[in-house]
Amino acid sequence: MRPIEDKLKYVQLRAEGKSYRAIAKEIGIHKDTCTRWEAELKEQIAEHKEAKLKELYDSYHMTRE
């Protein structure tokens, strides 16, 4: 089993839009692991994306419409 830090890093990198190949290389995992983690961590990735987007909107004083 991979350390929780690897999964947290995976969530962060996927939320940033990185590919499975790039993530696998950076973390040192197989692309099949990325596929499994994608399904397992889908909600956390979505939450992280939403937080990043909100941060971006706030930094530019933008509103969603």
PDB file of N, CA, C, O and CB in Angstrom:
ATOM      1  N   MET A   1       0.846  -1.190   0.000  1.00  0.00           N
ATOM      2  CA  MET A   1       0.000   0.000   0.000  1.00  0.00           C
ATOM      3  C   MET A   1       0.888   1.248   0.000  1.00  0.00           C
ATOM      4  O   MET A   1       1.888   1.320   0.715  1.00  0.00           O
ATOM      5  CB  MET A   1      -0.961   0.001   1.231  1.00  0.00           C
ATOM      6  N   ARG A   2       0.503   2.211  -0.806  1.00  0.00           N
ATOM      7  CA  ARG A   2       1.272   3.452  -0.931  1.00  0.00           C
ATOM      8  C   ARG A   2       0.994   4.364   0.260  1.00  0.00           C
ATOM      9  O   ARG A   2      -0.098   4.333   0.828  1.00  0.00           O
ATOM     10  CB  ARG A   2       0.931   4.179  -2.257  1.00  0.00           C
ATOM     11  N   PRO A   3       1.960   5.156   0.629  1.00  0.00           N
ATOM     12  CA  PRO A   3       1.750   6.122   1.720  1.00  0.00           C
ATOM     13  C   PRO A   3       0.639   7.120   1.363  1.00  0.00           C
ATOM     14  O   PRO A   3       0.422   7.440   0.195  1.00  0.00           O
ATOM     15  CB  PRO A   3       3.065   6.881   2.029  1.00  0.00           C
ATOM     16  N   ILE A   4      -0.037   7.588   2.374  1.00  0.00           N
ATOM     17  CA  ILE A   4      -1.124   8.544   2.180  1.00  0.00           C
ATOM     18  C   ILE A   4      -0.621   9.816   1.497  1.00  0.00           C
ATOM     19  O   ILE A   4      -1.376  10.475   0.782  1.00  0.00           O
ATOM     20  CB  ILE A   4      -1.775   8.890   3.526  1.00  0.00           C
ATOM     21  N   GLU A   5       0.631  10.158   1.710  1.00  0.00           N
ATOM     22  CA  GLU A   5       1.201  11.350   1.077  1.00  0.00           C
ATOM     23  C   GLU A   5       1.171  11.233  -0.446  1.00  0.00           C
ATOM     24  O   GLU A   5       0.958  12.224  -1.145  1.00  0.00           O
ATOM     25  CB  GLU A   5       2.641  11.574   1.558  1.00  0.00           C
ATOM     26  N   ASP A   6       1.385  10.015  -0.955  1.00  0.00           N
ATOM     27  CA  ASP A   6       1.340   9.799  -2.403  1.00  0.00           C
ATOM     28  C   ASP A   6      -0.062  10.049  -2.940  1.00  0.00           C
ATOM     29  O   ASP A   6      -0.231  10.652  -4.000  1.00  0.00           O
ATOM     30  CB  ASP A   6       1.794   8.373  -2.751  1.00  0.00           C
ATOM     31  N   LYS A   7      -1.063   9.583  -2.203  1.00  0.00           N
ATOM     32  CA  LYS A   7      -2.448   9.798  -2.639  1.00  0.00           C
ATOM     33  C   LYS A   7      -2.812  11.283  -2.579  1.00  0.00           C
ATOM     34  O   LYS A   7      -3.491  11.794  -3.468  1.00  0.00           O
ATOM     35  CB  LYS A   7      -3.424   8.976  -1.767  1.00  0.00           C
ATOM     36  N   LEU A   8      -2.367  11.961  -1.548  1.00  0.00           N
ATOM     37  CA  LEU A   8      -2.635  13.399  -1.446  1.00  0.00           C
ATOM     38  C   LEU A   8      -1.968  14.153  -2.592  1.00  0.00           C
ATOM     39  O   LEU A   8      -2.558  15.072  -3.161  1.00  0.00           O
ATOM     40  CB  LEU A   8      -2.142  13.947  -0.093  1.00  0.00           C
ATOM     41  N   LYS A   9      -0.750  13.769  -2.928  1.00  0.00           N
ATOM     42  CA  LYS A   9      -0.039  14.381  -4.049  1.00  0.00           C
ATOM     43  C   LYS A   9      -0.772  14.082  -5.356  1.00  0.00           C
ATOM     44  O   LYS A   9      -0.871  14.946  -6.227  1.00  0.00           O
ATOM     45  CB  LYS A   9       1.424  13.869  -4.115  1.00  0.00           C
ATOM     46  N   TYR A  10      -1.282  12.867  -5.492  1.00  0.00           N
ATOM     47  CA  TYR A  10      -2.047  12.489  -6.677  1.00  0.00           C
ATOM     48  C   TYR A  10      -3.268  13.399  -6.832  1.00  0.00           C
ATOM     49  O   TYR A  10      -3.527  13.918  -7.918  1.00  0.00           O
ATOM     50  CB  TYR A  10      -2.484  11.007  -6.592  1.00  0.00           C
ATOM     51  N   VAL A  11      -4.013  13.589  -5.746  1.00  0.00           N
ATOM     52  CA  VAL A  11      -5.200  14.449  -5.786  1.00  0.00           C
ATOM     53  C   VAL A  11      -4.815  15.856  -6.228  1.00  0.00           C
ATOM     54  O   VAL A  11      -5.481  16.445  -7.080  1.00  0.00           O
ATOM     55  CB  VAL A  11      -5.893  14.491  -4.405  1.00  0.00           C
ATOM     56  N   GLN A  12      -3.762  16.387  -5.660  1.00  0.00           N
ATOM     57  CA  GLN A  12      -3.306  17.734  -6.003  1.00  0.00           C
ATOM     58  C   GLN A  12      -2.941  17.830  -7.483  1.00  0.00           C
ATOM     59  O   GLN A  12      -3.358  18.764  -8.168  1.00  0.00           O
ATOM     60  CB  GLN A  12      -2.103  18.127  -5.137  1.00  0.00           C
ATOM     61  N   LEU A  13      -2.172  16.875  -7.968  1.00  0.00           N
ATOM     62  CA  LEU A  13      -1.719  16.917  -9.358  1.00  0.00           C
ATOM     63  C   LEU A  13      -2.875  16.726 -10.342  1.00  0.00           C
ATOM     64  O   LEU A  13      -2.908  17.376 -11.387  1.00  0.00           O
ATOM     65  CB  LEU A  13      -0.658  15.849  -9.593  1.00  0.00           C
ATOM     66  N   ARG A  14      -3.825  15.842 -10.019  1.00  0.00           N
ATOM     67  CA  ARG A  14      -4.977  15.651 -10.898  1.00  0.00           C
ATOM     68  C   ARG A  14      -5.848  16.902 -10.919  1.00  0.00           C
ATOM     69  O   ARG A  14      -6.378  17.273 -11.966  1.00  0.00           O
ATOM     70  CB  ARG A  14      -5.803  14.435 -10.448  1.00  0.00           C
ATOM     71  N   ALA A  15      -5.998  17.553  -9.766  1.00  0.00           N
ATOM     72  CA  ALA A  15      -6.783  18.783  -9.705  1.00  0.00           C
ATOM     73  C   ALA A  15      -6.133  19.881 -10.539  1.00  0.00           C
ATOM     74  O   ALA A  15      -6.817  20.780 -11.029  1.00  0.00           O
ATOM     75  CB  ALA A  15      -6.942  19.246  -8.251  1.00  0.00           C
ATOM     76  N   GLU A  16      -4.830  19.809 -10.699  1.00  0.00           N
ATOM     77  CA  GLU A  16      -4.107  20.769 -11.530  1.00  0.00           C
ATOM     78  C   GLU A  16      -4.167  20.402 -13.006  1.00  0.00           C
ATOM     79  O   GLU A  16      -3.700  21.161 -13.855  1.00  0.00           O
ATOM     80  CB  GLU A  16      -2.661  20.863 -11.083  1.00  0.00           C
ATOM     81  N   GLY A  17      -4.739  19.240 -13.315  1.00  0.00           N
ATOM     82  CA  GLY A  17      -4.893  18.830 -14.704  1.00  0.00           C
ATOM     83  C   GLY A  17      -3.762  18.002 -15.272  1.00  0.00           C
ATOM     84  O   GLY A  17      -3.679  17.817 -16.486  1.00  0.00           O
ATOM     85  N   LYS A  18      -2.894  17.505 -14.419  1.00  0.00           N
ATOM     86  CA  LYS A  18      -1.769  16.685 -14.890  1.00  0.00           C
ATOM     87  C   LYS A  18      -2.271  15.344 -15.426  1.00  0.00           C
ATOM     88  O   LYS A  18      -3.291  14.825 -14.972  1.00  0.00           O
ATOM     89  CB  LYS A  18      -0.748  16.454 -13.747  1.00  0.00           C
ATOM     90  N   SER A  19      -1.547  14.796 -16.392  1.00  0.00           N
ATOM     91  CA  SER A  19      -1.907  13.511 -16.987  1.00  0.00           C
ATOM     92  C   SER A  19      -1.464  12.366 -16.078  1.00  0.00           C
ATOM     93  O   SER A  19      -0.633  12.536 -15.186  1.00  0.00           O
ATOM     94  CB  SER A  19      -1.272  13.363 -18.388  1.00  0.00           C
ATOM     95  N   TYR A  20      -2.053  11.186 -16.337  1.00  0.00           N
ATOM     96  CA  TYR A  20      -1.637   9.997 -15.601  1.00  0.00           C
ATOM     97  C   TYR A  20      -0.144   9.758 -15.785  1.00  0.00           C
ATOM     98  O   TYR A  20       0.560   9.435 -14.828  1.00  0.00           O
ATOM     99  CB  TYR A  20      -2.439   8.766 -16.061  1.00  0.00           C
ATOM    100  N   ARG A  21       0.331   9.915 -16.997  1.00  0.00           N
ATOM    101  CA  ARG A  21       1.749   9.656 -17.288  1.00  0.00           C
ATOM    102  C   ARG A  21       2.649  10.577 -16.455  1.00  0.00           C
ATOM    103  O   ARG A  21       3.623  10.125 -15.854  1.00  0.00           O
ATOM    104  CB  ARG A  21       2.038   9.851 -18.801  1.00  0.00           C
ATOM    105  N   ALA A  22       2.315  11.868 -16.425  1.00  0.00           N
ATOM    106  CA  ALA A  22       3.124  12.828 -15.674  1.00  0.00           C
ATOM    107  C   ALA A  22       3.078  12.530 -14.180  1.00  0.00           C
ATOM    108  O   ALA A  22       4.094  12.611 -13.489  1.00  0.00           O
ATOM    109  CB  ALA A  22       2.641  14.259 -15.940  1.00  0.00           C
ATOM    110  N   ILE A  23       1.900  12.188 -13.693  1.00  0.00           N
ATOM    111  CA  ILE A  23       1.743  11.885 -12.266  1.00  0.00           C
ATOM    112  C   ILE A  23       2.506  10.616 -11.910  1.00  0.00           C
ATOM    113  O   ILE A  23       3.216  10.574 -10.905  1.00  0.00           O
ATOM    114  CB  ILE A  23       0.248  11.731 -11.898  1.00  0.00           C
ATOM    115  N   ALA A  24       2.359   9.587 -12.730  1.00  0.00           N
ATOM    116  CA  ALA A  24       3.036   8.314 -12.465  1.00  0.00           C
ATOM    117  C   ALA A  24       4.546   8.524 -12.380  1.00  0.00           C
ATOM    118  O   ALA A  24       5.213   7.967 -11.509  1.00  0.00           O
ATOM    119  CB  ALA A  24       2.699   7.276 -13.563  1.00  0.00           C
ATOM    120  N   LYS A  25       5.067   9.325 -13.286  1.00  0.00           N
ATOM    121  CA  LYS A  25       6.508   9.597 -13.286  1.00  0.00           C
ATOM    122  C   LYS A  25       6.924  10.381 -12.048  1.00  0.00           C
ATOM    123  O   LYS A  25       7.944  10.075 -11.430  1.00  0.00           O
ATOM    124  CB  LYS A  25       6.904  10.366 -14.548  1.00  0.00           C
ATOM    125  N   GLU A  26       6.137  11.391 -11.685  1.00  0.00           N
ATOM    126  CA  GLU A  26       6.499  12.243 -10.543  1.00  0.00           C
ATOM    127  C   GLU A  26       6.419  11.509  -9.214  1.00  0.00           C
ATOM    128  O   GLU A  26       7.293  11.658  -8.361  1.00  0.00           O
ATOM    129  CB  GLU A  26       5.599  13.456 -10.497  1.00  0.00           C
ATOM    130  N   ILE A  27       5.370  10.718  -9.043  1.00  0.00           N
ATOM    131  CA  ILE A  27       5.177  10.024  -7.764  1.00  0.00           C
ATOM    132  C   ILE A  27       5.919   8.692  -7.730  1.00  0.00           C
ATOM    133  O   ILE A  27       6.259   8.194  -6.657  1.00  0.00           O
ATOM    134  CB  ILE A  27       3.687   9.793  -7.506  1.00  0.00           C
ATOM    135  N   GLY A  28       6.165   8.124  -8.891  1.00  0.00           N
ATOM    136  CA  GLY A  28       6.833   6.826  -8.939  1.00  0.00           C
ATOM    137  C   GLY A  28       5.859   5.677  -8.820  1.00  0.00           C
ATOM    138  O   GLY A  28       6.137   4.689  -8.141  1.00  0.00           O
ATOM    139  N   ILE A  29       4.710   5.800  -9.481  1.00  0.00           N
ATOM    140  CA  ILE A  29       3.701   4.753  -9.467  1.00  0.00           C
ATOM    141  C   ILE A  29       3.414   4.335 -10.908  1.00  0.00           C
ATOM    142  O   ILE A  29       3.868   4.983 -11.850  1.00  0.00           O
ATOM    143  CB  ILE A  29       2.399   5.233  -8.750  1.00  0.00           C
ATOM    144  N   HIS A  30       2.663   3.258 -11.071  1.00  0.00           N
ATOM    145  CA  HIS A  30       2.267   2.781 -12.392  1.00  0.00           C
ATOM    146  C   HIS A  30       0.993   3.509 -12.822  1.00  0.00           C
ATOM    147  O   HIS A  30       0.205   3.941 -11.980  1.00  0.00           O
ATOM    148  CB  HIS A  30       2.050   1.234 -12.389  1.00  0.00           C
ATOM    149  N   LYS A  31       0.798   3.642 -14.124  1.00  0.00           N
ATOM    150  CA  LYS A  31      -0.405   4.315 -14.623  1.00  0.00           C
ATOM    151  C   LYS A  31      -1.677   3.583 -14.207  1.00  0.00           C
ATOM    152  O   LYS A  31      -2.719   4.217 -14.042  1.00  0.00           O
ATOM    153  CB  LYS A  31      -0.350   4.431 -16.145  1.00  0.00           C
ATOM    154  N   ASP A  32      -1.615   2.269 -14.036  1.00  0.00           N
ATOM    155  CA  ASP A  32      -2.787   1.520 -13.565  1.00  0.00           C
ATOM    156  C   ASP A  32      -3.193   1.967 -12.161  1.00  0.00           C
ATOM    157  O   ASP A  32      -4.377   1.984 -11.825  1.00  0.00           O
ATOM    158  CB  ASP A  32      -2.497   0.007 -13.574  1.00  0.00           C
ATOM    159  N   THR A  33      -2.218   2.321 -11.359  1.00  0.00           N
ATOM    160  CA  THR A  33      -2.500   2.839 -10.021  1.00  0.00           C
ATOM    161  C   THR A  33      -3.252   4.163 -10.134  1.00  0.00           C
ATOM    162  O   THR A  33      -4.163   4.431  -9.350  1.00  0.00           O
ATOM    163  CB  THR A  33      -1.186   3.023  -9.210  1.00  0.00           C
ATOM    164  N   CYS A  34      -2.878   4.980 -11.097  1.00  0.00           N
ATOM    165  CA  CYS A  34      -3.583   6.247 -11.330  1.00  0.00           C
ATOM    166  C   CYS A  34      -5.051   5.999 -11.640  1.00  0.00           C
ATOM    167  O   CYS A  34      -5.928   6.703 -11.140  1.00  0.00           O
ATOM    168  CB  CYS A  34      -2.928   7.029 -12.481  1.00  0.00           C
ATOM    169  N   THR A  35      -5.308   5.002 -12.460  1.00  0.00           N
ATOM    170  CA  THR A  35      -6.689   4.669 -12.826  1.00  0.00           C
ATOM    171  C   THR A  35      -7.489   4.256 -11.591  1.00  0.00           C
ATOM    172  O   THR A  35      -8.623   4.697 -11.404  1.00  0.00           O
ATOM    173  CB  THR A  35      -6.714   3.540 -13.879  1.00  0.00           C
ATOM    174  N   ARG A  36      -6.903   3.420 -10.762  1.00  0.00           N
ATOM    175  CA  ARG A  36      -7.588   2.988  -9.536  1.00  0.00           C
ATOM    176  C   ARG A  36      -7.829   4.161  -8.591  1.00  0.00           C
ATOM    177  O   ARG A  36      -8.922   4.323  -8.048  1.00  0.00           O
ATOM    178  CB  ARG A  36      -6.773   1.903  -8.822  1.00  0.00           C
ATOM    179  N   TRP A  37      -6.797   4.973  -8.404  1.00  0.00           N
ATOM    180  CA  TRP A  37      -6.921   6.104  -7.496  1.00  0.00           C
ATOM    181  C   TRP A  37      -7.910   7.131  -8.021  1.00  0.00           C
ATOM    182  O   TRP A  37      -8.590   7.789  -7.234  1.00  0.00           O
ATOM    183  CB  TRP A  37      -5.567   6.752  -7.273  1.00  0.00           C
ATOM    184  N   GLU A  38      -8.001   7.280  -9.334  1.00  0.00           N
ATOM    185  CA  GLU A  38      -8.964   8.224  -9.917  1.00  0.00           C
ATOM    186  C   GLU A  38     -10.375   7.871  -9.471  1.00  0.00           C
ATOM    187  O   GLU A  38     -11.134   8.745  -9.052  1.00  0.00           O
ATOM    188  CB  GLU A  38      -8.874   8.220 -11.465  1.00  0.00           C
ATOM    189  N   ALA A  39     -10.727   6.598  -9.557  1.00  0.00           N
ATOM    190  CA  ALA A  39     -12.055   6.159  -9.141  1.00  0.00           C
ATOM    191  C   ALA A  39     -12.239   6.300  -7.632  1.00  0.00           C
ATOM    192  O   ALA A  39     -13.294   6.723  -7.158  1.00  0.00           O
ATOM    193  CB  ALA A  39     -12.290   4.711  -9.564  1.00  0.00           C
ATOM    194  N   GLU A  40     -11.214   5.945  -6.899  1.00  0.00           N
ATOM    195  CA  GLU A  40     -11.274   5.970  -5.436  1.00  0.00           C
ATOM    196  C   GLU A  40     -11.336   7.397  -4.880  1.00  0.00           C
ATOM    197  O   GLU A  40     -12.010   7.645  -3.880  1.00  0.00           O
ATOM    198  CB  GLU A  40     -10.066   5.247  -4.857  1.00  0.00           C
ATOM    199  N   LEU A  41     -10.640   8.325  -5.522  1.00  0.00           N
ATOM    200  CA  LEU A  41     -10.475   9.673  -4.976  1.00  0.00           C
ATOM    201  C   LEU A  41     -11.201  10.753  -5.786  1.00  0.00           C
ATOM    202  O   LEU A  41     -10.885  11.938  -5.678  1.00  0.00           O
ATOM    203  CB  LEU A  41      -9.008  10.007  -4.903  1.00  0.00           C
ATOM    204  N   LYS A  42     -12.171  10.333  -6.593  1.00  0.00           N
ATOM    205  CA  LYS A  42     -12.864  11.265  -7.485  1.00  0.00           C
ATOM    206  C   LYS A  42     -13.447  12.473  -6.747  1.00  0.00           C
ATOM    207  O   LYS A  42     -13.313  13.607  -7.208  1.00  0.00           O
ATOM    208  CB  LYS A  42     -13.972  10.539  -8.220  1.00  0.00           C
ATOM    209  N   GLU A  43     -14.086  12.232  -5.614  1.00  0.00           N
ATOM    210  CA  GLU A  43     -14.701  13.330  -4.859  1.00  0.00           C
ATOM    211  C   GLU A  43     -13.660  14.310  -4.317  1.00  0.00           C
ATOM    212  O   GLU A  43     -13.857  15.524  -4.376  1.00  0.00           O
ATOM    213  CB  GLU A  43     -15.529  12.772  -3.706  1.00  0.00           C
ATOM    214  N   GLN A  44     -12.569  13.789  -3.796  1.00  0.00           N
ATOM    215  CA  GLN A  44     -11.516  14.656  -3.272  1.00  0.00           C
ATOM    216  C   GLN A  44     -10.883  15.498  -4.378  1.00  0.00           C
ATOM    217  O   GLN A  44     -10.549  16.663  -4.164  1.00  0.00           O
ATOM    218  CB  GLN A  44     -10.444  13.821  -2.573  1.00  0.00           C
ATOM    219  N   ILE A  45     -10.722  14.906  -5.558  1.00  0.00           N
ATOM    220  CA  ILE A  45     -10.166  15.645  -6.687  1.00  0.00           C
ATOM    221  C   ILE A  45     -11.102  16.781  -7.074  1.00  0.00           C
ATOM    222  O   ILE A  45     -10.659  17.906  -7.305  1.00  0.00           O
ATOM    223  CB  ILE A  45      -9.924  14.710  -7.892  1.00  0.00           C
ATOM    224  N   ALA A  46     -12.399  16.488  -7.143  1.00  0.00           N
ATOM    225  CA  ALA A  46     -13.386  17.512  -7.489  1.00  0.00           C
ATOM    226  C   ALA A  46     -13.397  18.638  -6.459  1.00  0.00           C
ATOM    227  O   ALA A  46     -13.482  19.812  -6.819  1.00  0.00           O
ATOM    228  CB  ALA A  46     -14.782  16.889  -7.603  1.00  0.00           C
ATOM    229  N   GLU A  47     -13.313  18.284  -5.184  1.00  0.00           N
ATOM    230  CA  GLU A  47     -13.286  19.301  -4.122  1.00  0.00           C
ATOM    231  C   GLU A  47     -12.033  20.174  -4.242  1.00  0.00           C
ATOM    232  O   GLU A  47     -12.093  21.389  -4.058  1.00  0.00           O
ATOM    233  CB  GLU A  47     -13.336  18.628  -2.724  1.00  0.00           C
ATOM    234  N   HIS A  48     -10.920  19.551  -4.548  1.00  0.00           N
ATOM    235  CA  HIS A  48      -9.664  20.291  -4.687  1.00  0.00           C
ATOM    236  C   HIS A  48      -9.728  21.233  -5.890  1.00  0.00           C
ATOM    237  O   HIS A  48      -9.250  22.365  -5.821  1.00  0.00           O
ATOM    238  CB  HIS A  48      -8.474  19.316  -4.832  1.00  0.00           C
ATOM    239  N   LYS A  49     -10.311  20.770  -6.980  1.00  0.00           N
ATOM    240  CA  LYS A  49     -10.485  21.616  -8.169  1.00  0.00           C
ATOM    241  C   LYS A  49     -11.357  22.815  -7.835  1.00  0.00           C
ATOM    242  O   LYS A  49     -11.049  23.944  -8.215  1.00  0.00           O
ATOM    243  CB  LYS A  49     -11.109  20.811  -9.334  1.00  0.00           C
ATOM    244  N   GLU A  50     -12.454  22.561  -7.117  1.00  0.00           N
ATOM    245  CA  GLU A  50     -13.376  23.630  -6.736  1.00  0.00           C
ATOM    246  C   GLU A  50     -12.679  24.660  -5.854  1.00  0.00           C
ATOM    247  O   GLU A  50     -12.868  25.863  -6.034  1.00  0.00           O
ATOM    248  CB  GLU A  50     -14.597  23.051  -6.009  1.00  0.00           C
ATOM    249  N   ALA A  51     -11.879  24.195  -4.905  1.00  0.00           N
ATOM    250  CA  ALA A  51     -11.154  25.107  -4.017  1.00  0.00           C
ATOM    251  C   ALA A  51     -10.156  25.951  -4.806  1.00  0.00           C
ATOM    252  O   ALA A  51     -10.026  27.153  -4.573  1.00  0.00           O
ATOM    253  CB  ALA A  51     -10.427  24.319  -2.913  1.00  0.00           C
ATOM    254  N   LYS A  52      -9.454  25.309  -5.742  1.00  0.00           N
ATOM    255  CA  LYS A  52      -8.499  26.052  -6.578  1.00  0.00           C
ATOM    256  C   LYS A  52      -9.205  27.107  -7.421  1.00  0.00           C
ATOM    257  O   LYS A  52      -8.709  28.224  -7.568  1.00  0.00           O
ATOM    258  CB  LYS A  52      -7.724  25.089  -7.490  1.00  0.00           C
ATOM    259  N   LEU A  53     -10.362  26.751  -7.976  1.00  0.00           N
ATOM    260  CA  LEU A  53     -11.123  27.679  -8.794  1.00  0.00           C
ATOM    261  C   LEU A  53     -11.629  28.849  -7.956  1.00  0.00           C
ATOM    262  O   LEU A  53     -11.574  30.000  -8.390  1.00  0.00           O
ATOM    263  CB  LEU A  53     -12.294  26.961  -9.466  1.00  0.00           C
ATOM    264  N   LYS A  54     -12.120  28.552  -6.756  1.00  0.00           N
ATOM    265  CA  LYS A  54     -12.591  29.619  -5.868  1.00  0.00           C
ATOM    266  C   LYS A  54     -11.445  30.559  -5.513  1.00  0.00           C
ATOM    267  O   LYS A  54     -11.611  31.779  -5.492  1.00  0.00           O
ATOM    268  CB  LYS A  54     -13.213  29.025  -4.586  1.00  0.00           C
ATOM    269  N   GLU A  55     -10.296  29.983  -5.238  1.00  0.00           N
ATOM    270  CA  GLU A  55      -9.102  30.784  -4.923  1.00  0.00           C
ATOM    271  C   GLU A  55      -8.752  31.708  -6.097  1.00  0.00           C
ATOM    272  O   GLU A  55      -8.410  32.872  -5.892  1.00  0.00           O
ATOM    273  CB  GLU A  55      -7.895  29.860  -4.589  1.00  0.00           C
ATOM    274  N   LEU A  56      -8.838  31.194  -7.301  1.00  0.00           N
ATOM    275  CA  LEU A  56      -8.560  31.989  -8.490  1.00  0.00           C
ATOM    276  C   LEU A  56      -9.575  33.124  -8.645  1.00  0.00           C
ATOM    277  O   LEU A  56      -9.206  34.271  -8.896  1.00  0.00           O
ATOM    278  CB  LEU A  56      -8.567  31.098  -9.737  1.00  0.00           C
ATOM    279  N   TYR A  57     -10.853  32.788  -8.493  1.00  0.00           N
ATOM    280  CA  TYR A  57     -11.896  33.817  -8.577  1.00  0.00           C
ATOM    281  C   TYR A  57     -11.667  34.913  -7.533  1.00  0.00           C
ATOM    282  O   TYR A  57     -11.756  36.103  -7.835  1.00  0.00           O
ATOM    283  CB  TYR A  57     -13.292  33.186  -8.386  1.00  0.00           C
ATOM    284  N   ASP A  58     -11.372  34.494  -6.308  1.00  0.00           N
ATOM    285  CA  ASP A  58     -11.154  35.455  -5.231  1.00  0.00           C
ATOM    286  C   ASP A  58      -9.941  36.341  -5.497  1.00  0.00           C
ATOM    287  O   ASP A  58      -9.964  37.537  -5.203  1.00  0.00           O
ATOM    288  CB  ASP A  58     -10.981  34.727  -3.908  1.00  0.00           C
ATOM    289  N   SER A  59      -8.898  35.764  -6.045  1.00  0.00           N
ATOM    290  CA  SER A  59      -7.687  36.541  -6.274  1.00  0.00           C
ATOM    291  C   SER A  59      -7.879  37.602  -7.353  1.00  0.00           C
ATOM    292  O   SER A  59      -7.189  38.621  -7.355  1.00  0.00           O
ATOM    293  CB  SER A  59      -6.549  35.622  -6.656  1.00  0.00           C
ATOM    294  N   TYR A  60      -8.805  37.367  -8.260  1.00  0.00           N
ATOM    295  CA  TYR A  60      -9.070  38.341  -9.318  1.00  0.00           C
ATOM    296  C   TYR A  60     -10.393  39.080  -9.110  1.00  0.00           C
ATOM    297  O   TYR A  60     -10.868  39.794  -9.993  1.00  0.00           O
ATOM    298  CB  TYR A  60      -9.080  37.646 -10.669  1.00  0.00           C
ATOM    299  N   HIS A  61     -10.979  38.892  -7.916  1.00  0.00           N
ATOM    300  CA  HIS A  61     -12.236  39.553  -7.557  1.00  0.00           C
ATOM    301  C   HIS A  61     -13.297  39.311  -8.605  1.00  0.00           C
ATOM    302  O   HIS A  61     -14.012  40.230  -9.005  1.00  0.00           O
ATOM    303  CB  HIS A  61     -12.023  41.050  -7.372  1.00  0.00           C
ATOM    304  N   MET A  62     -13.397  38.075  -9.048  1.00  0.00           N
ATOM    305  CA  MET A  62     -14.375  37.698 -10.057  1.00  0.00           C
ATOM    306  C   MET A  62     -15.549  37.004  -9.375  1.00  0.00           C
ATOM    307  O   MET A  62     -15.428  36.493  -8.261  1.00  0.00           O
ATOM    308  CB  MET A  62     -13.737  36.779 -11.137  1.00  0.00           C
ATOM    309  N   THR A  63     -16.666  36.999 -10.054  1.00  0.00           N
ATOM    310  CA  THR A  63     -17.819  36.262  -9.565  1.00  0.00           C
ATOM    311  C   THR A  63     -18.218  35.243 -10.611  1.00  0.00           C
ATOM    312  O   THR A  63     -17.954  35.421 -11.800  1.00  0.00           O
ATOM    313  CB  THR A  63     -18.999  37.213  -9.235  1.00  0.00           C
ATOM    314  N   ARG A  64     -18.854  34.176 -10.163  1.00  0.00           N
ATOM    315  CA  ARG A  64     -19.342  33.176 -11.106  1.00  0.00           C
ATOM    316  C   ARG A  64     -20.709  33.586 -11.585  1.00  0.00           C
ATOM    317  O   ARG A  64     -21.560  33.993 -10.793  1.00  0.00           O
ATOM    318  CB  ARG A  64     -19.385  31.771 -10.468  1.00  0.00           C
ATOM    319  N   GLU A  65     -20.921  33.482 -12.864  1.00  0.00           N
ATOM    320  CA  GLU A  65     -22.230  33.787 -13.415  1.00  0.00           C
ATOM    321  C   GLU A  65     -22.572  32.756 -14.454  1.00  0.00           C
ATOM    322  O   GLU A  65     -23.643  32.818 -15.057  1.00  0.00           O
ATOM    323  CB  GLU A  65     -22.273  35.202 -14.013  1.00  0.00           C
TER     324      GLU A  65
END
